[in-house]
Amino acid sequence: MTSEDLYPVSRLAAAQEATAKAGLDALLLTPGPDLRYVSGYEALPLERLTCLVVPARGESFMMVPRLELPAAQASPAARLGLDFVAWDETDDPYGVVASRLGSVAKVGLADRMWAMASLRFRSAMPGAEQVLAGSVLRELRMRKSPGEVAALREAGEAIDSVHRQVPQFLKAGRTEREVGKDIHDAILAAGHSTVDFVIVASGPNGASPHHEVSDRVIQEGEPVVVDIGGQLHNGYCSDSTRTYCVGEPPADFVAYYEVLRRAQDAACEAVRPGVTCESIDAAARTVIAEAGYGEHFIHRTGHGIGIETHEEPYIVAGNTEAMEPGFAFSVEPGIYLQGRHGARIEDILVCTQDGGERLNNTTRELVIV
């Protein structure tokens, strides 16, 4: 895949059209996922302002510190035909943006914009209402192109290769931290440019969904939840959870793990165009609740994924958004028994024309090591 596949020049025009349709005068995109999505430029988040300005009408331009100009011009953003406005240390870039835009009533700020920049823009454009750019870009970002799906498939294959190695890392007597270090190194070796998270949650720590690693020593007969992910060089993310057991698992754990596996299958099988996000959540939740574990499933069923690990759409009760081809998201129900153990199974799926394609393909059976 090339940068044109993942960051096509047409995306800037689509963002400008969406800006006008939403009744905004401009989008102001500082370093972060929104800027990268529209321009392909992974700018450094610094105190010096870098900002892609996308007016509803007229030419877009990018404010960039002069010392960052070569990096900006070497990025995929150079293909967009932008005017790169380099500013010097004694300039006021916020004032330059305000001056070039003229009178504006409503602007969209990048969702991850630093408060410092937001307040500086408010001072430079005191009459402008500020809203989140995500309200404009969400419709674009949720619908993955074939190139984006291919990038997510590559990410899924990479993280699957790490999960296949996990059994050789997990042994009684090792700490979660030691296992986590091995997994961290394996994620990088599998082609990721960054490791975003490594969760190795043994025994009672498995009942904490966002536990990371600790110096706890893994014991014989304990379940271990391993949730891992990172970002590939192309900017797209991986995320997959499997649950293992070191030695013979507890009988009660085996019972609810089978419930969890059926729930995850039910949610994956429910995916198709037109069904709502909340109905996919309900498919998993119903299986778990009917088996008597409803109170132990304490989070949503999933989240969107792309150039961020967590983005829209969210697979949760109350989200009536209908599935469309190109939506990419996790399906990751869990059951957590506080003080004892827990389990989670997570795959990334993409909605196709007639169903859902799993992008993670390691076994979902309980792996005993």
C-alpha positions as CSV (number, residue, x, y, z in Angstrom):
1,M,0.0,0.0,0.0
2,T,1.2,3.5,-0.8
3,S,0.4,6.7,1.0
4,E,-2.0,7.5,-1.8
5,D,-4.0,4.4,-0.9
6,L,-4.2,5.4,2.7
7,Y,-4.2,9.2,2.5
8,P,-5.7,10.1,-0.9
9,V,-5.6,13.7,-2.1
10,S,-9.4,13.5,-2.4
11,R,-9.7,13.4,1.3
12,L,-9.0,17.1,1.7
13,A,-11.8,18.0,-0.7
14,A,-14.1,15.6,1.2
15,A,-13.2,17.3,4.5
16,Q,-13.9,20.7,3.0
17,E,-17.3,19.6,1.7
18,A,-18.2,18.2,5.0
19,T,-17.2,21.4,6.7
20,A,-19.5,23.5,4.6
21,K,-22.3,20.9,5.0
22,A,-22.0,21.1,8.8
23,G,-22.3,24.9,8.7
24,L,-18.8,25.6,9.9
25,D,-16.5,28.2,8.5
26,A,-13.3,26.2,8.9
27,L,-11.6,23.2,10.4
28,L,-8.4,23.8,12.4
29,L,-6.4,20.6,12.6
30,T,-3.4,20.5,14.9
31,P,-1.1,17.4,15.3
32,G,-3.0,14.2,16.0
33,P,-5.2,11.7,14.3
34,D,-7.5,14.3,12.6
35,L,-4.5,16.0,10.9
36,R,-3.0,12.7,9.9
37,Y,-6.3,11.4,8.5
38,V,-6.9,14.4,6.3
39,S,-3.3,15.2,5.2
40,G,-1.2,12.1,5.9
41,Y,1.2,14.3,7.9
42,E,2.2,12.9,11.3
43,A,3.3,16.2,12.8
44,L,5.1,16.4,16.1
45,P,2.9,17.7,18.9
46,L,4.9,20.8,20.0
47,E,4.3,24.1,21.7
48,R,4.9,25.7,18.3
49,L,1.7,25.7,16.2
50,T,1.3,23.3,13.3
51,C,-2.2,23.6,11.9
52,L,-4.0,22.6,8.8
53,V,-6.7,25.1,8.1
54,V,-9.6,23.8,5.9
55,P,-12.0,26.7,5.2
56,A,-15.5,25.9,4.0
57,R,-14.7,27.9,0.9
58,G,-11.4,28.9,-0.5
59,E,-7.9,27.4,-0.4
60,S,-6.7,25.3,2.5
61,F,-3.3,26.1,4.0
62,M,-1.0,24.7,6.6
63,M,0.7,26.8,9.3
64,V,4.0,25.3,10.2
65,P,7.0,26.4,12.2
66,R,9.9,27.2,9.9
67,L,12.1,24.6,11.4
68,E,9.4,22.0,10.8
69,L,8.8,23.0,7.1
70,P,11.1,20.4,5.6
71,A,9.3,17.6,7.4
72,A,5.9,18.9,6.3
73,Q,7.0,19.2,2.7
74,A,8.4,15.6,2.8
75,S,5.1,14.2,4.1
76,P,2.1,13.0,2.1
77,A,0.6,16.5,2.7
78,A,2.9,17.8,0.0
79,R,0.7,16.1,-2.6
80,L,-2.3,18.2,-1.6
81,G,-1.2,21.4,-3.3
82,L,-1.3,23.3,0.0
83,D,0.2,26.6,0.7
84,F,2.7,25.9,3.5
85,V,2.8,29.1,5.6
86,A,6.1,29.0,7.5
87,W,6.2,31.2,10.6
88,D,9.2,32.4,12.6
89,E,9.8,32.5,16.4
90,T,8.7,36.1,16.8
91,D,5.5,35.6,14.7
92,D,2.0,35.1,16.1
93,P,0.7,32.1,14.0
94,Y,-2.8,32.2,15.7
95,G,-3.2,35.8,14.5
96,V,-2.0,34.8,11.0
97,V,-4.7,32.1,10.8
98,A,-7.4,34.5,12.1
99,S,-6.3,37.2,9.6
100,R,-6.3,34.8,6.6
101,L,-9.7,33.4,7.5
102,G,-11.3,36.8,8.1
103,S,-14.7,36.9,9.8
104,V,-15.8,33.5,11.0
105,A,-18.7,32.5,13.2
106,K,-18.0,28.8,13.9
107,V,-14.9,26.7,13.6
108,G,-14.1,23.0,14.3
109,L,-11.1,22.2,16.4
110,A,-9.2,18.9,16.2
111,D,-10.5,16.6,18.9
112,R,-7.0,16.1,20.3
113,M,-6.0,19.8,20.2
114,W,-4.1,21.0,23.3
115,A,-6.1,23.4,25.5
116,M,-3.2,25.8,25.0
117,A,-3.9,26.0,21.3
118,S,-7.7,26.1,21.7
119,L,-7.5,29.1,24.1
120,R,-5.0,30.9,21.8
121,F,-7.4,30.4,18.9
122,R,-10.3,31.7,21.1
123,S,-8.3,34.9,21.8
124,A,-7.4,35.3,18.1
125,M,-11.0,34.8,17.0
126,P,-13.1,35.9,20.0
127,G,-16.4,35.9,18.0
128,A,-16.1,32.3,16.8
129,E,-17.9,29.4,18.3
130,Q,-15.6,26.4,18.8
131,V,-16.9,22.9,18.2
132,L,-15.2,19.5,17.7
133,A,-13.9,18.7,14.3
134,G,-14.8,15.1,15.0
135,S,-18.5,16.0,14.5
136,V,-17.5,16.8,10.9
137,L,-14.9,14.1,10.2
138,R,-16.6,11.2,11.9
139,E,-18.7,10.3,8.8
140,L,-15.5,10.1,6.8
141,R,-13.3,8.3,9.3
142,M,-15.9,5.6,10.1
143,R,-16.1,4.4,6.5
144,K,-12.8,2.7,5.8
145,S,-11.7,2.6,2.2
146,P,-10.3,-0.7,0.6
147,G,-6.8,0.6,1.3
148,E,-7.6,1.3,5.0
149,V,-9.2,-2.2,5.3
150,A,-6.0,-3.7,3.8
151,A,-3.9,-1.8,6.3
152,L,-6.1,-3.0,9.2
153,R,-5.9,-6.6,7.9
154,E,-2.1,-6.3,7.8
155,A,-2.2,-5.0,11.4
156,G,-4.4,-7.9,12.4
157,E,-2.1,-10.4,10.9
158,A,0.9,-8.8,12.7
159,I,-0.7,-9.0,16.1
160,D,-2.0,-12.5,15.5
161,S,1.7,-13.5,14.9
162,V,2.5,-12.2,18.4
163,H,-0.4,-14.1,20.1
164,R,0.9,-17.3,18.5
165,Q,4.2,-16.7,20.5
166,V,2.5,-15.9,23.8
167,P,2.3,-19.5,25.0
168,Q,6.1,-19.7,25.0
169,F,6.3,-16.6,27.2
170,L,3.7,-17.6,29.8
171,K,5.1,-19.8,32.5
172,A,4.4,-20.2,36.2
173,G,7.0,-18.4,38.3
174,R,7.4,-15.5,35.8
175,T,6.0,-12.0,36.6
176,E,3.5,-10.3,34.4
177,R,6.1,-7.6,33.7
178,E,8.6,-10.2,32.4
179,V,6.0,-11.7,30.1
180,G,5.0,-8.2,29.0
181,K,8.5,-7.3,28.1
182,D,8.7,-10.3,25.8
183,I,5.4,-9.4,24.2
184,H,6.5,-5.8,23.8
185,D,9.6,-6.9,21.9
186,A,7.6,-9.3,19.8
187,I,5.1,-6.6,18.8
188,L,7.9,-4.5,17.4
189,A,9.5,-7.5,15.7
190,A,6.2,-8.2,14.0
191,G,6.3,-4.9,12.1
192,H,4.7,-2.4,14.5
193,S,6.4,1.0,14.8
194,T,4.9,1.6,18.2
195,V,3.5,-0.5,21.1
196,D,0.4,1.1,22.3
197,F,-0.5,-1.2,25.2
198,V,0.4,-4.6,26.7
199,I,-2.0,-6.1,29.2
200,V,-0.9,-9.3,31.0
201,A,-3.5,-9.8,33.7
202,S,-3.0,-13.0,35.7
203,G,-5.4,-14.5,38.3
204,P,-7.4,-11.8,40.1
205,N,-5.8,-9.1,37.9
206,G,-7.8,-10.6,35.0
207,A,-10.9,-9.1,36.6
208,S,-9.6,-5.6,35.9
209,P,-10.2,-4.9,32.2
210,H,-7.5,-2.2,31.9
211,H,-4.9,-3.8,34.1
212,E,-1.5,-3.5,32.4
213,V,1.4,-5.4,34.0
214,S,2.7,-5.7,37.5
215,D,5.4,-7.6,39.5
216,R,2.8,-10.2,40.4
217,V,4.2,-13.8,39.9
218,I,2.0,-16.0,37.7
219,Q,0.8,-19.1,39.5
220,E,0.1,-22.6,38.2
221,G,-3.6,-23.0,37.3
222,E,-4.2,-19.3,36.7
223,P,-6.0,-17.8,33.8
224,V,-4.2,-14.9,32.1
225,V,-5.8,-12.2,29.9
226,V,-3.5,-10.9,27.2
227,D,-4.7,-7.7,25.4
228,I,-2.1,-6.2,23.1
229,G,-1.9,-3.7,20.2
230,G,0.2,-1.1,18.5
231,Q,0.5,1.0,15.4
232,L,2.1,-0.1,12.1
233,H,4.4,2.2,10.1
234,N,1.4,3.2,7.9
235,G,-0.5,4.6,11.0
236,Y,-3.1,1.9,11.3
237,C,-3.7,0.1,14.6
238,S,-3.9,-3.5,15.9
239,D,-5.8,-4.7,18.9
240,S,-6.6,-8.3,20.0
241,T,-7.3,-10.1,23.2
242,R,-6.9,-13.8,24.0
243,T,-7.2,-15.5,27.3
244,Y,-4.7,-18.3,28.4
245,C,-4.4,-20.5,31.3
246,V,-1.1,-21.7,32.9
247,G,-1.8,-25.3,33.7
248,E,-5.2,-26.8,34.5
249,P,-7.9,-24.1,34.7
250,P,-10.4,-23.7,37.5
251,A,-13.8,-25.5,36.8
252,D,-15.9,-22.4,37.3
253,F,-13.6,-20.5,34.9
254,V,-14.0,-23.1,32.2
255,A,-17.7,-22.8,32.5
256,Y,-18.0,-19.1,32.0
257,Y,-15.2,-19.1,29.3
258,E,-17.4,-21.2,27.1
259,V,-20.3,-18.7,27.7
260,L,-18.0,-15.9,26.7
261,R,-16.9,-17.7,23.5
262,R,-20.5,-18.2,22.5
263,A,-21.3,-14.6,23.2
264,Q,-18.4,-13.3,21.1
265,D,-19.4,-15.6,18.2
266,A,-23.0,-14.3,18.5
267,A,-21.9,-10.7,18.3
268,C,-19.6,-11.4,15.3
269,E,-22.4,-13.3,13.5
270,A,-24.8,-10.4,14.0
271,V,-22.6,-8.0,12.0
272,R,-24.1,-7.0,8.6
273,P,-25.1,-3.8,6.9
274,G,-28.2,-2.1,8.4
275,V,-28.0,-3.6,11.9
276,T,-27.4,-1.1,14.7
277,C,-24.3,-0.9,16.8
278,E,-26.4,-1.5,19.9
279,S,-27.9,-4.7,18.5
280,I,-24.4,-6.2,18.1
281,D,-23.7,-5.3,21.8
282,A,-27.0,-6.9,22.7
283,A,-26.2,-10.1,20.9
284,A,-23.2,-10.6,23.1
285,R,-24.8,-9.3,26.3
286,T,-27.9,-11.5,25.9
287,V,-25.8,-14.7,25.9
288,I,-23.9,-13.7,28.9
289,A,-26.9,-12.5,30.9
290,E,-28.9,-15.6,30.1
291,A,-26.1,-17.7,31.6
292,G,-26.2,-15.7,34.8
293,Y,-23.1,-13.5,34.3
294,G,-24.7,-10.3,33.1
295,E,-23.5,-8.2,36.1
296,H,-19.9,-9.4,35.4
297,F,-19.9,-7.9,31.8
298,I,-19.0,-4.3,32.8
299,H,-18.0,-2.5,29.6
300,R,-19.3,-2.0,26.0
301,T,-18.8,-4.7,23.5
302,G,-16.5,-2.8,21.2
303,H,-15.0,0.3,19.7
304,G,-14.1,1.5,16.2
305,I,-10.5,1.3,15.1
306,G,-8.3,2.9,12.4
307,I,-5.6,5.4,12.9
308,E,-6.7,5.4,16.5
309,T,-7.2,2.3,18.6
310,H,-10.4,3.8,19.9
311,E,-12.6,5.8,17.5
312,E,-16.2,5.7,16.3
313,P,-18.4,3.7,15.9
314,Y,-18.8,2.4,19.5
315,I,-20.6,-0.9,19.9
316,V,-22.7,0.0,23.0
317,A,-26.3,0.2,24.2
318,G,-27.9,3.4,23.0
319,N,-25.9,3.7,19.8
320,T,-28.5,3.4,17.0
321,E,-26.0,4.0,14.2
322,A,-26.6,1.5,11.5
323,M,-23.7,-0.6,10.2
324,E,-22.3,0.2,6.8
325,P,-19.7,-1.6,4.6
326,G,-16.3,-0.3,5.7
327,F,-17.1,0.1,9.4
328,A,-14.2,-1.4,11.4
329,F,-14.5,-2.1,15.1
330,S,-13.7,-4.6,17.9
331,V,-16.0,-7.2,19.3
332,E,-14.6,-7.9,22.8
333,P,-17.1,-9.1,25.4
334,G,-15.7,-10.0,28.8
335,I,-16.6,-11.7,32.1
336,Y,-14.9,-10.5,35.3
337,L,-15.2,-12.1,38.7
338,Q,-13.7,-9.6,41.1
339,G,-11.0,-11.1,43.4
340,R,-10.8,-14.3,41.4
341,H,-10.2,-14.1,37.6
342,G,-11.6,-12.9,34.3
343,A,-11.7,-13.5,30.6
344,R,-12.0,-11.5,27.4
345,I,-12.0,-12.5,23.7
346,E,-11.4,-9.7,21.1
347,D,-11.3,-9.6,17.4
348,I,-11.3,-6.7,15.0
349,L,-14.1,-6.9,12.3
350,V,-14.9,-5.0,9.2
351,C,-18.5,-4.8,8.0
352,T,-18.7,-6.1,4.4
353,Q,-21.5,-6.0,1.9
354,D,-23.2,-9.1,3.4
355,G,-21.7,-9.7,6.8
356,G,-18.6,-9.2,8.9
357,E,-15.0,-10.2,8.2
358,R,-12.8,-11.0,11.2
359,L,-9.3,-9.5,10.9
360,N,-7.9,-11.6,13.7
361,N,-7.7,-15.4,13.2
362,T,-5.9,-17.0,16.0
363,T,-7.9,-19.6,18.0
364,R,-10.6,-18.4,20.3
365,E,-10.6,-21.6,22.3
366,L,-9.0,-21.4,25.8
367,V,-5.3,-21.9,25.3
368,I,-3.7,-24.0,28.1
369,V,0.0,-23.7,28.4
